[in-house]
Amino acid sequence: MNDNDISMFGADGGATATAPAPEKPASAIPYKRHGDKSIWGIFIMLCLISIIELCSASSREVAASGVYGPIMRHFVMLTAGVAIVWYLEKVHYKYFFGLAWIVAFLSIGAMLYVTMFGEIVNGARRSFSICSITIQPSEFIKISAVLVIAKIMARAQKPKGIGVRNKGIVVSACVVLAFGGVLFKQGLTNTILLMAISVAMMTIGGTELKKLLLVLGVYGLIGVGLLAVKTLKDNSAPAESAATTAVVVQDARQKDERHGTWKARMDRFFSDVPKYEEPITATNRQEMYAYMAQANGGLIGVFPGNSRETARLPLAFSDYIFAIILEDLGFIGGIALMLLYLGLLARAGVIARKCHRAFPVLLVMGMAVMIVLQALFHMAITTGTFPVSGQPLPLISKGGTSILVTSIAFGAMLSVSRTAVQNGSRQAVKEELTSLPEDMRATNPVQF
């Protein structure tokens, strides 16, 4: 009998039961070293496109502040975004659960501050500055909504993934309406985008169709009611002389009366006059020059740096950068960029299917939906599918707040891909379960 045989038998030669292996502590769960490579690849590709196209779209800024100023500022913001993504990738997704309400209250506080004391941009109070850095709280409102809805819907999951409790749906809808209330005066498009994100997340969370339609009905009724009140208020105003009207219009702008702007944009959008017959005026020059840029790009584009319209198109580097992309890279380049965003959503879906718990599913899908819907809204506005409105193209348009918020979203997605997707064994699932608090243990609603 050799040493190996002795280890299997006792001193009397009888068989001895093998002692079970000690259970690993929660801190010893073997998480992945890095997040999902596909998401990292999409993030890096968008950053590269951003740098190239911003160079092409910054003719106006280059003429005002030199060649390197605008590009270096944007490069610094992208570098900060990379640092945020790299840091958040290392953070366990459960910390997003704990910080959701804190981020939400800070975002609402910032929005209320902007409403009263913010800097007026294009007729509305949209931002404030901290140490020469411009902050737009409307961007943080959207990511706050994703975090809070993910937390509420995860806690409201019924046992064994059979649906979501009514309380979770009601609370989520009320939170969205509260966010929409503070966001409404800054822009109708942002409010619609917020509603779309919330409906997508409720669907992913397991909300029944009839309840989802009821939520949409409530959103619609409240929105129509607010617009009706504004219309009646405007129509009840007494007629004024031309000189007085100019003063009233200027005063209305200072008081953030956005209804007139929305109405004018809707009238232009539904006008029977073809766009090519409209004269270019101060009110429609953005969209008209954007259409010219797209027409000049054709199928394959004129190549970055050869844009003709960037010198004439206002906000070519932000709200209308997709028009410059279409001019530079053509229809094919525009479709490729759209597929890149849609690929992000598809990859988030793959990650969600591999998660075991509800919260990481809602978190990764909510962040992807937020990024992709905003990109599609920007593209639709630029190409004339939607009425004119200001909406940055995620990670590509110039804008510090938009880049930071998009980077946070990418970091959250990578955190989920690193810490929530295990090897699928029972032991891994058990270890993840024991490491989470009780209200984060709901089953994945999309895993079947």
C-alpha positions, -999 to +999 in steps of 0.1 A: +000+000+000+015+033-010+011+068+004-019+075-018-037+044-006-031+054+030-046+088+024-078+070+012-082+046+041-080+048+079-056+031+101-078+000+102-080-002+064-116+009+062-128+036+038-129+071+052-154+098+039-137+126+021-142+160+039-162+185+018-142+214+004-147+246+024-171+272+007-154+302-008-161+335+008-180+361-012-148+381-016-131+352-033-156+350-063-134+347-094-145+378-114-132+384-149-101+404-152-116+428-178-150+437-191-165+427-224-141+432-253-168+441-278-180+470-256-145+482-252-140+480-290-172+500-297-162+526-271-127+530-287-142+532-322-166+559-312-137+579-296-117+577-328-146+587-350-152+616-325-117+629-328-116+627-366-150+642-372-146+669-347-115+681-365-136+682-397-166+699-381-148+726-361-141+752-388-159+780-370-141+774-337-108+770-354-113+804-371-121+819-337-096+803-314-069+786-335-063+752-349-054+732-317-077+748-291-110+730-299-093+697-306-073+697-274-103+705-253-122+677-268-092+653-265-090+662-228-127+654-223-123+620-241-093+612-220-113+619-188-140+596-203-116+568-208-104+572-172-140+570-160-147+539-180-115+522-168-123+530-132-160+520-133-151+487-150-133+477-118-163+485-096-189+458-086-223+465-101-239+464-067-225+498-059-246+513-087-276+499-069-267+517-036-259+550-053-290+553-075-312+576-053-282+597-043-274+604-080-310+611-087-315+636-059-282+654-069-294+655-105-328+670-096-312+695-073-289+706-102-319+708-125-338+730-101-307+753-097-304+756-135-341+764-138-337+794-115-301+805-120-287+787-150-270+802-181-294+809-210-285+790-242-308+792-272-336+807-252-336+783-223-317+779-190-297+747-197-264+748-178-241+763-152-203+765-148-180+750-122-143+760-126-148+769-162-165+735-169-200+737-183-225+713-167-258+703-183-279+685-156-303+673-182-278+647-192-275+634-157-313+632-153-313+606-180-287+584-164-303+589-130-336+576-145-318+545-157-303+538-123-335+544-103-358+525-126-333+496-126-333+496-088-371+498-085-379+472-111-353+448-097-368+450-062-403+446-076-397+413-094-420+385-085-405+352-074-391+329-101-392+356-128-429+355-135-434+392-138-432+425-119-453+438-091-477+467-097-460+488-071-428+488-090-445+499-122-464+527-104-433+540-086-412+538-117-438+558-137-441+584-109-403+588-108-402+593-146-430+619-144-410+638-116-379+637-138-399+648-168-414+677-148-380+693-141-368+684-177-398+697-196-389+734-197-355+727-211-366+707-241-394+685-253-371+661-271-352+653-239-385+646-221-397+623-249-363+605-248-367+600-210-402+585-215-389+562-242-360+550-220-384+543-191-408+523-213-380+502-227-367+494-192-402+485-179-406+462-209-372+445-201-382+443-165-412+421-173-441+446-174-473+431-190-484+447-223-517+461-209-500+477-180-473+492-203-500+506-225-516+521-195-483+538-185-480+552-221-516+565-219-508+583-186-476+598-201-496+609-232-525+625-213-502+645-190-481+656-220-511+667-240-525+685-209-493+705-204-491+715-240-528+725-240-523+747-209-494+764-225-513+770-258-543+785-239-520+807-220-503+820-251-536+825-270-550+845-241-523+871-243-535+905-256-524+918-290-495+942-290-478+966-314-448+955-334-424+973-311-440+960-280-441+925-294-404+926-300-399+935-263-423+908-252-406+882-273-372+891-259-386+890-224-402+856-231-369+842-241-353+854-209-381+836-190-375+804-209-409+804-227-401+775-250-436+769-263-433+794-292-400+777-303-416+743-302-446+755-322-425+771-349-404+740-353-435+718-356-450+742-381-419+740-403-418+702-399-454+697-411-452+724-437-465+714-472-437+734-489-408+711-501-375+718-483-357+726-515-382+755-522-379+771-488-357+802-486-328+800-460-336+822-430-322+827-396-348+803-382-341+774-406-305+777-416-293+749-394-316+723-409-311+737-445-273+736-444-275+701-427-295+689-457-270+704-481-242+687-463-259+653-466-266+659-503-230+668-509-218+636-492-237+613-515-230+576-513-193+575-502-186+610-490-160+636-497-135+623-471-129+639-436-115+674-439-131+682-472-165+692-458-181+722-476-208+730-452-190+729-419-180+765-422-216+776-427-235+751-405-241+764-369-234+738-342-218+715-368-196+701-340-224+692-316-261+691-325-255+686-362-223+666-363-241+636-380-247+659-410-209+664-413-203+627-409-227+620-438-209+646-459-174+632-450-182+595-451-214+594-472-245+573-468-223+542-463-204+558-434-237+569-418-251+534-419-219+520-405-221+544-376-257+535-369-248+498-370-221+505-345-246+519-320-271+491-327-242+466-322-238+481-287-274+473-279-271+438-293-240+431-272-258+444-241-286+419-248-261+391-250-246+401-217-280+405-201-290+369-211-259+356-193-266+374-160-283+356-131-299+386-113-324+412-124-306+444-114-275+439-137-298+430-166-318+462-162-286+482-156-267+470-187-298+472-209-309+506-196-275+521-202-274+507-237-309+518-245-301+553-233-270+556-255-286+541-286-320+560-284-301+593-280-280+584-310-311+575-331-329+607-320-298+628-331-297+610-364-335+614-370-334+651-362-304+657-384-319+639-414-353+656-410-372+625-397-379+643-364-385+681-358-355+702-351-341+700-315-308+699-298-295+664-291-258+655-290-245+623-307-232+602-278-194+603-274-190+620-308-205+655-304-185+681-286-198+686-251-182+678-217-213+667-198-225+644-226-191+627-229-189+622-191-224+607-188-219+584-218-186+573-203-203+565-170-229+544-190-201+525-207-183+519-174-215+505-158-220+482-188-184+469-185-188+465-147-218+442-153-200+422-180-171+417-156-188+410-122-223+397-131-215+372-159-200+341-143-193+307-158-229+295-152-220+267-127-242+262-097-213+271-074-207+305-092-244+313-090-245+304-053-214+325-046-229+355-064-262+351-046-246+350-011-225+381-019-256+403-026-280+420-002-315+405+000-332+431-023-307+424-052-314+387-054-343+387-079-340+364-108-330+376-143-363+385-160-350+378-196-332+345-189-352+316-203 
